[in-house]
Amino acid sequence: MSTTSLRTVPFNRTHVCDNELGYLAEAVRHGSTCGDGPFTRRATALLKELTGAGDALLTTSCTHALEMSAILLDLRPGDEVIMPSFTFCSTANAYALRGAVPVFADCRPDTLNIDERLIEAAITERTRAAVVVHYGGIACEMETIGEICERYGLALIEDNAHGLGGFYRGRPLGSYGRMAAQSFHATKNVQCGEGGALLLNDPETAVRAEIIREKGTDRSRFFRGQIAKYQWIDIGSSYLPSDVLAAMLTAQLESFDRIQARRHAVWQAYHEGLADWAAANGVLRPTVPDGCAHPAHLYYLLMPDLHHRQRFIAHLAAAGVQAVFHYQPLHSAPAGLRYGRTAPGGCAVTENVADRLVRLPLSAGLDGDEVTRVIDAALTYEVR
């Protein structure tokens, strides 16, 4: 059969488990489709168990979880927040919205995570926090970064959008920072279409976070019968997702082990099947340092240069395989130049890998034949 008659292998196929439809119907029948219903409580309990977080609040997106973290830090205009340039714009937007200045640091060439060796040089008297992003769910060097933050009195925030199910030295990602943001977007390992969560590892922060999530009111305490009436207490917004979304998320979290087993099988098939080809063609595969356990969120290749990255994506497309690039540097983006600054030393590694990186299709819904098609298509590409 010709490749033109085969269905395209999509970059992402949103995975649906067994119980979503039943739980969605149950949420509707229950009659409490707004937030903080039964499924919100069930999903929250599952998430806390999975991450080891002290507390967790479901949100409408990971972006909103990050925005909540910025409010909770009481950032003022001119305060600085160190973060990687190699990340999604939401990481920076959340803090720029509070008037803070994102300070963009370079990434490591092996893990593509923020280079912990560059953080200290980026600290000034205005620095209030450092945000780490566990790229592909492979952990940043949390011991070193945590020690730096403690020494300088900085809040450590984890943008854990990729990292649910990942570990660093036996400890779950999302449990290291004062706060951590999770994503349940349709492209993530566990998804409810659109959604997120803020993990909270400080009890005092958790109390205020609940108020901020409910438009700045103590409405949640009122519905629990803890107060006679609720009032406007603090600034906040409407960050609470519907219980209908929480119902879908509950089904996904209950199937987490099965989802992960399939994703790891795909990730490992790529890693082993492309090893010799990558070595022969000067292509780099993901690096997983000792002490890190990743959640198979994505699988990437680093081509020799931009020319080969573009040719390789076109080559795969001709074989019916959808592959994509990823983050473009924030430090040189129009908004990055307007609202942020670049840390000392620049971001040369970020600029280099952003031009070379290709992500292969990876989802729990990929079958064995599709994985084989991806590998076979890649093996026919030659760097010359």
C-alpha positions as YAML, in Angstrom:
chain: A
units: angstrom
residues:
- id: 1
  name: MET
  ca: [0.00, 0.00, 0.00]
- id: 2
  name: SER
  ca: [1.40, 3.41, -0.90]
- id: 3
  name: THR
  ca: [2.07, 5.98, 1.79]
- id: 4
  name: THR
  ca: [-0.40, 8.34, 0.15]
- id: 5
  name: SER
  ca: [-3.25, 5.91, 0.92]
- id: 6
  name: LEU
  ca: [-2.34, 5.62, 4.59]
- id: 7
  name: ARG
  ca: [-3.92, 7.80, 7.22]
- id: 8
  name: THR
  ca: [-1.53, 10.45, 8.57]
- id: 9
  name: VAL
  ca: [0.06, 9.62, 11.89]
- id: 10
  name: PRO
  ca: [-0.96, 12.71, 13.91]
- id: 11
  name: PHE
  ca: [1.46, 14.50, 16.18]
- id: 12
  name: ASN
  ca: [-1.08, 14.19, 18.99]
- id: 13
  name: ARG
  ca: [-4.18, 12.03, 19.26]
- id: 14
  name: THR
  ca: [-6.20, 13.07, 22.28]
- id: 15
  name: HIS
  ca: [-6.56, 9.97, 24.42]
- id: 16
  name: VAL
  ca: [-9.91, 9.04, 25.93]
- id: 17
  name: CYS
  ca: [-10.20, 6.30, 28.54]
- id: 18
  name: ASP
  ca: [-13.14, 4.10, 29.52]
- id: 19
  name: ASN
  ca: [-15.09, 6.16, 32.05]
- id: 20
  name: GLU
  ca: [-15.21, 9.71, 30.70]
- id: 21
  name: LEU
  ca: [-18.68, 9.57, 29.15]
- id: 22
  name: GLY
  ca: [-20.18, 7.86, 32.18]
- id: 23
  name: TYR
  ca: [-18.64, 10.38, 34.56]
- id: 24
  name: LEU
  ca: [-19.71, 13.30, 32.40]
- id: 25
  name: ALA
  ca: [-23.30, 12.03, 32.44]
- id: 26
  name: GLU
  ca: [-23.08, 11.53, 36.20]
- id: 27
  name: ALA
  ca: [-21.88, 15.10, 36.69]
- id: 28
  name: VAL
  ca: [-24.78, 16.44, 34.64]
- id: 29
  name: ARG
  ca: [-27.32, 14.25, 36.45]
- id: 30
  name: HIS
  ca: [-25.95, 15.36, 39.80]
- id: 31
  name: GLY
  ca: [-27.05, 18.88, 38.91]
- id: 32
  name: SER
  ca: [-23.92, 20.57, 40.24]
- id: 33
  name: THR
  ca: [-22.00, 21.34, 37.09]
- id: 34
  name: CYS
  ca: [-20.21, 24.38, 38.50]
- id: 35
  name: GLY
  ca: [-16.89, 24.03, 40.26]
- id: 36
  name: ASP
  ca: [-16.03, 22.39, 43.57]
- id: 37
  name: GLY
  ca: [-18.50, 19.55, 43.07]
- id: 38
  name: PRO
  ca: [-18.00, 15.83, 43.78]
- id: 39
  name: PHE
  ca: [-15.70, 15.23, 40.84]
- id: 40
  name: THR
  ca: [-13.57, 18.26, 41.71]
- id: 41
  name: ARG
  ca: [-12.97, 16.66, 45.09]
- id: 42
  name: ARG
  ca: [-12.23, 13.24, 43.58]
- id: 43
  name: ALA
  ca: [-9.81, 14.60, 40.99]
- id: 44
  name: THR
  ca: [-8.07, 16.75, 43.59]
- id: 45
  name: ALA
  ca: [-7.54, 13.77, 45.90]
- id: 46
  name: LEU
  ca: [-6.09, 11.72, 43.05]
- id: 47
  name: LEU
  ca: [-3.79, 14.56, 42.02]
- id: 48
  name: LYS
  ca: [-2.48, 15.05, 45.56]
- id: 49
  name: GLU
  ca: [-1.79, 11.34, 45.85]
- id: 50
  name: LEU
  ca: [0.04, 11.31, 42.53]
- id: 51
  name: THR
  ca: [2.20, 14.37, 43.16]
- id: 52
  name: GLY
  ca: [2.72, 14.31, 46.90]
- id: 53
  name: ALA
  ca: [1.66, 17.96, 47.05]
- id: 54
  name: GLY
  ca: [0.44, 19.36, 50.35]
- id: 55
  name: ASP
  ca: [-2.67, 20.72, 48.64]
- id: 56
  name: ALA
  ca: [-4.01, 21.17, 45.12]
- id: 57
  name: LEU
  ca: [-6.55, 23.44, 43.47]
- id: 58
  name: LEU
  ca: [-7.97, 22.64, 40.05]
- id: 59
  name: THR
  ca: [-7.88, 25.59, 37.67]
- id: 60
  name: THR
  ca: [-9.18, 26.39, 34.22]
- id: 61
  name: SER
  ca: [-5.68, 26.12, 32.73]
- id: 62
  name: CYS
  ca: [-2.01, 25.86, 33.59]
- id: 63
  name: THR
  ca: [-1.75, 29.49, 32.50]
- id: 64
  name: HIS
  ca: [-4.26, 30.47, 35.18]
- id: 65
  name: ALA
  ca: [-2.39, 28.41, 37.77]
- id: 66
  name: LEU
  ca: [0.75, 30.39, 36.93]
- id: 67
  name: GLU
  ca: [-1.20, 33.65, 37.15]
- id: 68
  name: MET
  ca: [-2.40, 32.62, 40.61]
- id: 69
  name: SER
  ca: [1.19, 31.95, 41.66]
- id: 70
  name: ALA
  ca: [2.13, 35.48, 40.56]
- id: 71
  name: ILE
  ca: [-0.68, 36.98, 42.66]
- id: 72
  name: LEU
  ca: [0.31, 34.84, 45.65]
- id: 73
  name: LEU
  ca: [3.88, 36.13, 45.41]
- id: 74
  name: ASP
  ca: [2.59, 39.72, 45.82]
- id: 75
  name: LEU
  ca: [4.74, 40.83, 42.92]
- id: 76
  name: ARG
  ca: [5.10, 44.54, 42.31]
- id: 77
  name: PRO
  ca: [6.11, 46.42, 39.14]
- id: 78
  name: GLY
  ca: [9.83, 46.09, 38.62]
- id: 79
  name: ASP
  ca: [10.23, 42.88, 40.62]
- id: 80
  name: GLU
  ca: [12.17, 40.24, 38.71]
- id: 81
  name: VAL
  ca: [11.44, 36.56, 38.12]
- id: 82
  name: ILE
  ca: [14.13, 34.31, 36.65]
- id: 83
  name: MET
  ca: [12.94, 31.71, 34.16]
- id: 84
  name: PRO
  ca: [14.14, 29.86, 31.05]
- id: 85
  name: SER
  ca: [13.87, 31.47, 27.66]
- id: 86
  name: PHE
  ca: [13.09, 28.03, 26.25]
- id: 87
  name: THR
  ca: [9.49, 27.70, 27.41]
- id: 88
  name: PHE
  ca: [5.92, 28.58, 26.45]
- id: 89
  name: CYS
  ca: [4.88, 32.23, 26.67]
- id: 90
  name: SER
  ca: [2.47, 31.54, 29.57]
- id: 91
  name: THR
  ca: [5.46, 31.08, 31.87]
- id: 92
  name: ALA
  ca: [6.43, 34.70, 31.28]
- id: 93
  name: ASN
  ca: [2.97, 36.20, 30.76]
- id: 94
  name: ALA
  ca: [1.80, 35.25, 34.25]
- id: 95
  name: TYR
  ca: [4.44, 37.42, 35.90]
- id: 96
  name: ALA
  ca: [4.55, 40.20, 33.30]
- id: 97
  name: LEU
  ca: [0.83, 40.71, 33.93]
- id: 98
  name: ARG
  ca: [1.69, 41.70, 37.51]
- id: 99
  name: GLY
  ca: [4.29, 44.19, 36.25]
- id: 100
  name: ALA
  ca: [7.21, 41.92, 37.07]
- id: 101
  name: VAL
  ca: [10.19, 41.58, 34.72]
- id: 102
  name: PRO
  ca: [10.87, 38.09, 33.33]
- id: 103
  name: VAL
  ca: [14.62, 37.48, 33.34]
- id: 104
  name: PHE
  ca: [15.40, 34.93, 30.66]
- id: 105
  name: ALA
  ca: [18.21, 32.47, 31.35]
- id: 106
  name: ASP
  ca: [19.74, 30.00, 28.92]
- id: 107
  name: CYS
  ca: [19.07, 26.26, 28.91]
- id: 108
  name: ARG
  ca: [21.39, 23.31, 29.26]
- id: 109
  name: PRO
  ca: [22.38, 21.64, 25.98]
- id: 110
  name: ASP
  ca: [21.61, 18.15, 27.30]
- id: 111
  name: THR
  ca: [18.21, 18.33, 29.04]
- id: 112
  name: LEU
  ca: [17.10, 21.71, 27.56]
- id: 113
  name: ASN
  ca: [16.15, 22.74, 31.11]
- id: 114
  name: ILE
  ca: [17.20, 26.03, 32.67]
- id: 115
  name: ASP
  ca: [20.95, 25.94, 33.26]
- id: 116
  name: GLU
  ca: [21.26, 25.98, 37.04]
- id: 117
  name: ARG
  ca: [24.83, 27.30, 36.73]
- id: 118
  name: LEU
  ca: [23.52, 30.57, 35.29]
- id: 119
  name: ILE
  ca: [20.83, 31.38, 37.85]
- id: 120
  name: GLU
  ca: [23.02, 33.01, 40.49]
- id: 121
  name: ALA
  ca: [24.49, 35.51, 38.00]
- id: 122
  name: ALA
  ca: [20.95, 36.58, 37.05]
- id: 123
  name: ILE
  ca: [19.95, 37.48, 40.62]
- id: 124
  name: THR
  ca: [19.67, 41.16, 41.54]
- id: 125
  name: GLU
  ca: [18.22, 43.04, 44.50]
- id: 126
  name: ARG
  ca: [14.85, 43.01, 42.66]
- id: 127
  name: THR
  ca: [14.72, 39.23, 42.15]
- id: 128
  name: ARG
  ca: [11.75, 37.64, 43.92]
- id: 129
  name: ALA
  ca: [11.40, 34.18, 42.44]
- id: 130
  name: ALA
  ca: [12.78, 31.57, 40.08]
- id: 131
  name: VAL
  ca: [10.54, 29.50, 37.83]
- id: 132
  name: VAL
  ca: [11.76, 26.16, 36.53]
- id: 133
  name: VAL
  ca: [10.23, 24.22, 33.63]
- id: 134
  name: HIS
  ca: [10.84, 20.48, 33.50]
- id: 135
  name: TYR
  ca: [11.17, 20.15, 29.73]
- id: 136
  name: GLY
  ca: [9.60, 16.95, 28.46]
- id: 137
  name: GLY
  ca: [9.08, 15.98, 32.09]
- id: 138
  name: ILE
  ca: [12.82, 15.50, 32.64]
- id: 139
  name: ALA
  ca: [13.63, 17.18, 35.93]
- id: 140
  name: CYS
  ca: [15.73, 20.28, 36.38]
- id: 141
  name: GLU
  ca: [18.58, 20.07, 38.89]
- id: 142
  name: MET
  ca: [16.28, 20.74, 41.79]
- id: 143
  name: GLU
  ca: [18.77, 20.26, 44.61]
- id: 144
  name: THR
  ca: [21.10, 22.93, 43.25]
- id: 145
  name: ILE
  ca: [18.29, 25.30, 42.28]
- id: 146
  name: GLY
  ca: [16.54, 24.81, 45.63]
- id: 147
  name: GLU
  ca: [19.75, 25.62, 47.49]
- id: 148
  name: ILE
  ca: [20.24, 28.83, 45.46]
- id: 149
  name: CYS
  ca: [16.66, 29.93, 46.11]
- id: 150
  name: GLU
  ca: [16.97, 29.23, 49.82]
- id: 151
  name: ARG
  ca: [20.28, 31.11, 50.08]
- id: 152
  name: TYR
  ca: [18.87, 34.21, 48.37]
- id: 153
  name: GLY
  ca: [15.37, 34.04, 49.86]
- id: 154
  name: LEU
  ca: [13.66, 33.44, 46.51]
- id: 155
  name: ALA
  ca: [10.39, 31.63, 45.95]
- id: 156
  name: LEU
  ca: [10.82, 28.50, 43.83]
- id: 157
  name: ILE
  ca: [7.97, 27.86, 41.38]
- id: 158
  name: GLU
  ca: [7.65, 24.76, 39.19]
- id: 159
  name: ASP
  ca: [6.01, 25.05, 35.80]
- id: 160
  name: ASN
  ca: [5.24, 21.34, 35.73]
- id: 161
  name: ALA
  ca: [3.09, 21.33, 32.59]
- id: 162
  name: HIS
  ca: [5.16, 18.45, 31.16]
- id: 163
  name: GLY
  ca: [6.08, 16.72, 34.37]
- id: 164
  name: LEU
  ca: [3.09, 14.91, 35.88]
- id: 165
  name: GLY
  ca: [4.42, 11.48, 36.84]
- id: 166
  name: GLY
  ca: [8.06, 12.56, 36.67]
- id: 167
  name: PHE
  ca: [10.51, 12.22, 39.55]
- id: 168
  name: TYR
  ca: [13.78, 13.75, 40.71]
- id: 169
  name: ARG
  ca: [15.81, 11.56, 43.05]
- id: 170
  name: GLY
  ca: [12.70, 9.59, 43.96]
- id: 171
  name: ARG
  ca: [10.52, 12.62, 44.70]
- id: 172
  name: PRO
  ca: [7.59, 13.64, 42.44]
- id: 173
  name: LEU
  ca: [7.94, 16.73, 40.30]
- id: 174
  name: GLY
  ca: [5.56, 19.38, 41.57]
- id: 175
  name: SER
  ca: [6.49, 18.76, 45.19]
- id: 176
  name: TYR
  ca: [9.69, 20.83, 45.25]
- id: 177
  name: GLY
  ca: [8.53, 24.40, 44.77]
- id: 178
  name: ARG
  ca: [6.43, 26.57, 47.03]
- id: 179
  name: MET
  ca: [3.91, 26.22, 44.19]
- id: 180
  name: ALA
  ca: [3.70, 24.18, 41.00]
- id: 181
  name: ALA
  ca: [1.47, 24.60, 37.96]
- id: 182
  name: GLN
  ca: [0.02, 21.59, 36.13]
- id: 183
  name: SER
  ca: [-1.60, 21.38, 32.71]
- id: 184
  name: PHE
  ca: [-4.46, 19.16, 31.62]
- id: 185
  name: HIS
  ca: [-4.63, 20.51, 28.09]
- id: 186
  name: ALA
  ca: [-5.62, 18.06, 25.35]
- id: 187
  name: THR
  ca: [-1.94, 17.62, 24.40]
- id: 188
  name: LYS
  ca: [-0.87, 16.48, 27.87]
- id: 189
  name: ASN
  ca: [-0.53, 12.93, 29.26]
- id: 190
  name: VAL
  ca: [-3.68, 13.43, 31.35]
- id: 191
  name: GLN
  ca: [-6.22, 15.80, 29.86]
- id: 192
  name: CYS
  ca: [-9.72, 17.23, 30.14]
- id: 193
  name: GLY
  ca: [-9.58, 19.36, 27.00]
- id: 194
  name: GLU
  ca: [-8.64, 22.53, 28.84]
- id: 195
  name: GLY
  ca: [-7.63, 22.59, 32.49]
- id: 196
  name: GLY
  ca: [-4.87, 22.85, 35.03]
- id: 197
  name: ALA
  ca: [-4.04, 22.85, 38.71]
- id: 198
  name: LEU
  ca: [-1.99, 24.76, 41.22]
- id: 199
  name: LEU
  ca: [-0.09, 22.52, 43.64]
- id: 200
  name: LEU
  ca: [0.64, 24.14, 46.97]
- id: 201
  name: ASN
  ca: [3.33, 22.98, 49.35]
- id: 202
  name: ASP
  ca: [2.88, 25.71, 51.96]
- id: 203
  name: PRO
  ca: [-0.29, 25.68, 54.17]
- id: 204
  name: GLU
  ca: [-0.54, 29.46, 54.49]
- id: 205
  name: THR
  ca: [-0.26, 29.91, 50.75]
- id: 206
  name: ALA
  ca: [-3.00, 27.30, 50.22]
- id: 207
  name: VAL
  ca: [-5.53, 29.23, 52.32]
- id: 208
  name: ARG
  ca: [-5.04, 32.42, 50.32]
- id: 209
  name: ALA
  ca: [-4.92, 30.56, 47.01]
- id: 210
  name: GLU
  ca: [-8.45, 29.24, 47.51]
- id: 211
  name: ILE
  ca: [-9.68, 32.81, 47.98]
- id: 212
  name: ILE
  ca: [-7.88, 34.07, 44.87]
- id: 213
  name: ARG
  ca: [-9.32, 31.21, 42.80]
- id: 214
  name: GLU
  ca: [-12.89, 32.19, 43.84]
- id: 215
  name: LYS
  ca: [-12.80, 35.81, 42.60]
- id: 216
  name: GLY
  ca: [-11.08, 36.96, 45.79]
- id: 217
  name: THR
  ca: [-13.89, 35.76, 48.05]
- id: 218
  name: ASP
  ca: [-14.16, 33.20, 50.85]
- id: 219
  name: ARG
  ca: [-17.07, 31.60, 48.98]
- id: 220
  name: SER
  ca: [-15.60, 28.10, 49.26]
- id: 221
  name: ARG
  ca: [-15.62, 28.31, 53.06]
- id: 222
  name: PHE
  ca: [-19.25, 29.48, 52.91]
- id: 223
  name: PHE
  ca: [-20.30, 26.47, 50.84]
- id: 224
  name: ARG
  ca: [-18.53, 24.18, 53.31]
- id: 225
  name: GLY
  ca: [-20.60, 25.72, 56.10]
- id: 226
  name: GLN
  ca: [-17.57, 27.26, 57.83]
- id: 227
  name: ILE
  ca: [-18.87, 30.85, 57.72]
- id: 228
  name: ALA
  ca: [-22.35, 32.41, 57.66]
- id: 229
  name: LYS
  ca: [-21.73, 34.59, 54.60]
- id: 230
  name: TYR
  ca: [-18.93, 35.19, 52.14]
- id: 231
  name: GLN
  ca: [-17.20, 38.47, 51.34]
- id: 232
  name: TRP
  ca: [-14.67, 40.02, 49.00]
- id: 233
  name: ILE
  ca: [-11.39, 39.35, 50.80]
- id: 234
  name: ASP
  ca: [-8.57, 39.74, 48.26]
- id: 235
  name: ILE
  ca: [-7.88, 40.27, 44.59]
- id: 236
  name: GLY
  ca: [-8.61, 37.25, 42.44]
- id: 237
  name: SER
  ca: [-10.42, 35.97, 39.40]
- id: 238
  name: SER
  ca: [-12.61, 33.12, 38.19]
- id: 239
  name: TYR
  ca: [-10.06, 30.31, 38.03]
- id: 240
  name: LEU
  ca: [-12.34, 27.46, 39.13]
- id: 241
  name: PRO
  ca: [-13.21, 24.87, 36.44]
- id: 242
  name: SER
  ca: [-16.58, 23.23, 35.97]
- id: 243
  name: ASP
  ca: [-17.24, 19.92, 37.71]
- id: 244
  name: VAL
  ca: [-17.98, 18.55, 34.23]
- id: 245
  name: LEU
  ca: [-14.31, 19.05, 33.31]
- id: 246
  name: ALA
  ca: [-13.31, 17.58, 36.66]
- id: 247
  name: ALA
  ca: [-15.38, 14.48, 35.84]
- id: 248
  name: MET
  ca: [-13.36, 13.93, 32.67]
- id: 249
  name: LEU
  ca: [-10.14, 14.58, 34.56]
- id: 250
  name: THR
  ca: [-11.11, 12.06, 37.24]
- id: 251
  name: ALA
  ca: [-11.47, 9.33, 34.62]
- id: 252
  name: GLN
  ca: [-8.07, 10.21, 33.18]
- id: 253
  name: LEU
  ca: [-6.32, 10.25, 36.55]
- id: 254
  name: GLU
  ca: [-7.85, 6.90, 37.45]
- id: 255
  name: SER
  ca: [-6.32, 5.51, 34.22]
- id: 256
  name: PHE
  ca: [-2.94, 7.16, 34.79]
- id: 257
  name: ASP
  ca: [-0.91, 3.95, 35.04]
- id: 258
  name: ARG
  ca: [-2.33, 2.56, 31.80]
- id: 259
  name: ILE
  ca: [-1.81, 5.86, 29.97]
- id: 260
  name: GLN
  ca: [1.77, 6.03, 31.17]
- id: 261
  name: ALA
  ca: [2.58, 2.44, 30.27]
- id: 262
  name: ARG
  ca: [1.58, 3.06, 26.67]
- id: 263
  name: ARG
  ca: [3.40, 6.39, 26.42]
- id: 264
  name: HIS
  ca: [6.58, 4.87, 27.83]
- id: 265
  name: ALA
  ca: [6.36, 2.04, 25.31]
- id: 266
  name: VAL
  ca: [6.20, 4.55, 22.45]
- id: 267
  name: TRP
  ca: [9.02, 6.68, 23.90]
- id: 268
  name: GLN
  ca: [11.26, 3.63, 24.37]
- id: 269
  name: ALA
  ca: [10.50, 2.32, 20.87]
- id: 270
  name: TYR
  ca: [11.70, 5.62, 19.40]
- id: 271
  name: HIS
  ca: [14.75, 5.76, 21.64]
- id: 272
  name: GLU
  ca: [15.91, 2.28, 20.76]
- id: 273
  name: GLY
  ca: [14.75, 2.18, 17.14]
- id: 274
  name: LEU
  ca: [16.47, 5.44, 16.19]
- id: 275
  name: ALA
  ca: [19.70, 5.03, 18.19]
- id: 276
  name: ASP
  ca: [21.99, 3.81, 15.40]
- id: 277
  name: TRP
  ca: [20.45, 6.11, 12.78]
- id: 278
  name: ALA
  ca: [20.84, 9.12, 15.07]
- id: 279
  name: ALA
  ca: [24.50, 8.34, 15.79]
- id: 280
  name: ALA
  ca: [25.26, 7.90, 12.09]
- id: 281
  name: ASN
  ca: [23.57, 11.17, 11.10]
- id: 282
  name: GLY
  ca: [24.70, 13.49, 13.88]
- id: 283
  name: VAL
  ca: [21.23, 13.64, 15.40]
- id: 284
  name: LEU
  ca: [20.87, 13.92, 19.19]
- id: 285
  name: ARG
  ca: [18.25, 12.04, 21.20]
- id: 286
  name: PRO
  ca: [16.87, 13.07, 24.64]
- id: 287
  name: THR
  ca: [19.21, 12.88, 27.62]
- id: 288
  name: VAL
  ca: [17.82, 11.57, 30.91]
- id: 289
  name: PRO
  ca: [20.30, 12.24, 33.73]
- id: 290
  name: ASP
  ca: [20.81, 9.81, 36.60]
- id: 291
  name: GLY
  ca: [18.23, 10.35, 39.32]
- id: 292
  name: CYS
  ca: [15.54, 11.52, 36.88]
- id: 293
  name: ALA
  ca: [12.49, 9.48, 35.93]
- id: 294
  name: HIS
  ca: [10.53, 11.09, 33.10]
- id: 295
  name: PRO
  ca: [6.81, 10.67, 32.29]
- id: 296
  name: ALA
  ca: [7.24, 10.16, 28.51]
- id: 297
  name: HIS
  ca: [5.55, 13.46, 27.77]
- id: 298
  name: LEU
  ca: [7.33, 14.05, 24.47]
- id: 299
  name: TYR
  ca: [10.08, 12.63, 22.30]
- id: 300
  name: TYR
  ca: [12.36, 15.00, 20.46]
- id: 301
  name: LEU
  ca: [15.32, 14.88, 18.13]
- id: 302
  name: LEU
  ca: [17.94, 17.58, 17.68]
- id: 303
  name: MET
  ca: [18.87, 17.78, 14.01]
- id: 304
  name: PRO
  ca: [22.28, 19.17, 13.00]
- id: 305
  name: ASP
  ca: [20.86, 22.55, 11.95]
- id: 306
  name: LEU
  ca: [17.73, 24.45, 10.89]
- id: 307
  name: HIS
  ca: [18.07, 23.35, 7.27]
- id: 308
  name: HIS
  ca: [17.94, 19.67, 8.20]
- id: 309
  name: ARG
  ca: [15.19, 20.29, 10.76]
- id: 310
  name: GLN
  ca: [12.94, 21.71, 8.04]
- id: 311
  name: ARG
  ca: [13.90, 19.03, 5.51]
- id: 312
  name: PHE
  ca: [13.30, 16.27, 8.08]
- id: 313
  name: ILE
  ca: [9.82, 17.56, 8.97]
- id: 314
  name: ALA
  ca: [8.96, 17.73, 5.24]
- id: 315
  name: HIS
  ca: [10.40, 14.23, 4.73]
- id: 316
  name: LEU
  ca: [8.21, 12.80, 7.47]
- id: 317
  name: ALA
  ca: [5.16, 14.66, 6.15]
- id: 318
  name: ALA
  ca: [5.68, 13.07, 2.72]
- id: 319
  name: ALA
  ca: [5.60, 9.69, 4.48]
- id: 320
  name: GLY
  ca: [2.34, 10.56, 6.24]
- id: 321
  name: VAL
  ca: [3.86, 11.46, 9.62]
- id: 322
  name: GLN
  ca: [3.13, 14.76, 11.34]
- id: 323
  name: ALA
  ca: [6.14, 16.07, 13.25]
- id: 324
  name: VAL
  ca: [6.52, 19.59, 14.65]
- id: 325
  name: PHE
  ca: [9.10, 21.94, 16.11]
- id: 326
  name: HIS
  ca: [8.68, 23.52, 19.53]
- id: 327
  name: TYR
  ca: [9.38, 26.66, 21.57]
- id: 328
  name: GLN
  ca: [10.86, 29.72, 19.99]
- id: 329
  name: PRO
  ca: [13.09, 31.78, 22.34]
- id: 330
  name: LEU
  ca: [11.19, 34.19, 24.57]
- id: 331
  name: HIS
  ca: [14.12, 36.53, 25.17]
- id: 332
  name: SER
  ca: [14.16, 37.63, 21.51]
- id: 333
  name: ALA
  ca: [10.39, 37.57, 20.93]
- id: 334
  name: PRO
  ca: [8.67, 40.96, 20.53]
- id: 335
  name: ALA
  ca: [6.97, 40.71, 23.92]
- id: 336
  name: GLY
  ca: [10.12, 39.33, 25.52]
- id: 337
  name: LEU
  ca: [12.06, 42.37, 24.38]
- id: 338
  name: ARG
  ca: [9.28, 44.67, 25.62]
- id: 339
  name: TYR
  ca: [8.58, 43.15, 29.04]
- id: 340
  name: GLY
  ca: [11.68, 41.17, 29.99]
- id: 341
  name: ARG
  ca: [15.43, 41.15, 29.90]
- id: 342
  name: THR
  ca: [18.05, 38.55, 29.12]
- id: 343
  name: ALA
  ca: [20.24, 37.19, 31.90]
- id: 344
  name: PRO
  ca: [24.01, 37.80, 31.74]
- id: 345
  name: GLY
  ca: [25.69, 35.60, 29.17]
- id: 346
  name: GLY
  ca: [22.78, 35.54, 26.73]
- id: 347
  name: CYS
  ca: [20.81, 32.53, 25.53]
- id: 348
  name: ALA
  ca: [22.92, 31.05, 22.75]
- id: 349
  name: VAL
  ca: [22.01, 27.44, 23.57]
- id: 350
  name: THR
  ca: [18.30, 28.29, 23.49]
- id: 351
  name: GLU
  ca: [18.65, 29.93, 20.09]
- id: 352
  name: ASN
  ca: [20.54, 26.92, 18.77]
- id: 353
  name: VAL
  ca: [18.22, 24.16, 19.98]
- id: 354
  name: ALA
  ca: [15.08, 26.09, 19.02]
- id: 355
  name: ASP
  ca: [16.23, 25.89, 15.39]
- id: 356
  name: ARG
  ca: [17.11, 22.20, 15.52]
- id: 357
  name: LEU
  ca: [14.41, 20.49, 17.59]
- id: 358
  name: VAL
  ca: [11.76, 18.18, 16.11]
- id: 359
  name: ARG
  ca: [9.05, 16.44, 18.14]
- id: 360
  name: LEU
  ca: [7.77, 13.07, 16.96]
- id: 361
  name: PRO
  ca: [4.18, 11.88, 17.40]
- id: 362
  name: LEU
  ca: [3.62, 10.60, 20.93]
- id: 363
  name: SER
  ca: [0.33, 9.78, 22.58]
- id: 364
  name: ALA
  ca: [-1.27, 6.87, 24.37]
- id: 365
  name: GLY
  ca: [-3.52, 6.43, 21.33]
- id: 366
  name: LEU
  ca: [-0.70, 5.56, 18.91]
- id: 367
  name: ASP
  ca: [-0.75, 1.90, 17.90]
- id: 368
  name: GLY
  ca: [2.24, -0.28, 17.13]
- id: 369
  name: ASP
  ca: [1.89, 0.04, 13.36]
- id: 370
  name: GLU
  ca: [1.90, 3.83, 13.60]
- id: 371
  name: VAL
  ca: [5.00, 3.84, 15.78]
- id: 372
  name: THR
  ca: [6.72, 1.57, 13.26]
- id: 373
  name: ARG
  ca: [5.74, 3.95, 10.44]
- id: 374
  name: VAL
  ca: [7.31, 6.88, 12.27]
- id: 375
  name: ILE
  ca: [10.54, 4.99, 12.89]
- id: 376
  name: ASP
  ca: [10.73, 3.63, 9.34]
- id: 377
  name: ALA
  ca: [10.15, 7.10, 7.89]
- id: 378
  name: ALA
  ca: [12.90, 8.60, 10.03]
- id: 379
  name: LEU
  ca: [15.34, 5.84, 9.11]
- id: 380
  name: THR
  ca: [15.12, 6.76, 5.42]
- id: 381
  name: TYR
  ca: [16.34, 10.31, 6.04]
- id: 382
  name: GLU
  ca: [20.06, 10.94, 5.51]
- id: 383
  name: VAL
  ca: [21.97, 13.98, 6.69]
- id: 384
  name: ARG
  ca: [24.34, 14.96, 3.92]
...
